[in-house]
Amino acid sequence: IRSEPLATPPLKAGLIDAGYGDHVHRSDRQILSVVTESDAATVAFRDACVSRGIHGSVFVPPAAPEGRHFVRFSCHAELSEADLSRFVDSLREIRVSLGWT
């Protein structure tokens, strides 16, 4: 088995720099979760991601505990620097377009 560096640390750092701060779940695994505020915010976030060619899995109640809403993205070692940059830049644009502060 070949050991490859995970893509999640630079993505998390980029999202924190982009203003997501506490909205990025802390984990050292290949899954990156972005926490949202409500069902409606989750759907808006997911739709904005999809419109930019970024796909994640939506978790809202009852698939998530009551009061928890988030979108999960699977990351892997084959993501290029360009892929990582596009992801972070797109999520930065989404944050602004949704008026998240």
C-alpha positions, -999 to +999 in steps of 0.1 A: +000+000+000+014+033-011+012+062+014-001+094-002-005+128+014-041+137+022-057+166+003-078+177+032-052+197+052-046+223+025-083+224+016-092+231+053-065+257+056-078+274+024-114+274+035-104+288+069-085+315+051-116+321+029-137+329+060-153+295+067-136+293+101-158+273+125-179+260+095-152+236+085-153+204+106-120+194+122-109+160+110-077+144+096-096+121+073-103+123+036-138+136+043-142+174+044-174+187+060-188+222+057-214+230+084-244+251+074-271+268+094-303+253+082-319+230+056-324+260+033-288+271+037-276+236+030-296+233-002-285+268-014-249+259-006-252+225-024-268+241-055-241+268-056-214+241-055-231+220-082-234+250-105-196+252-103-191+215-109-184+206-073-205+178-058-209+168-022-233+148+000-260+167+019-267+158+055-297+173+072-322+158+097-331+129+099-298+118+082-280+140+107-288+148+143-315+174+148-301+209+145-271+197+124-267+205+087-237+200+066-223+190+032-195+165+030-169+163+002-146+133-004-110+142-011-082+121-024-045+122-031-049+125-069-064+160-066-040+184-083-029+218-070-053+233-097-082+211-083-075+223-048-073+259-058-105+257-079-123+241-049-112+268-024-118+297-049-152+284-057-162+280-021-149+315-014-171+328-042-201+308-029-196+323+006-198+358-008-227+350-031-248+335-003-240+365+020-224+344+046-203+364+070 
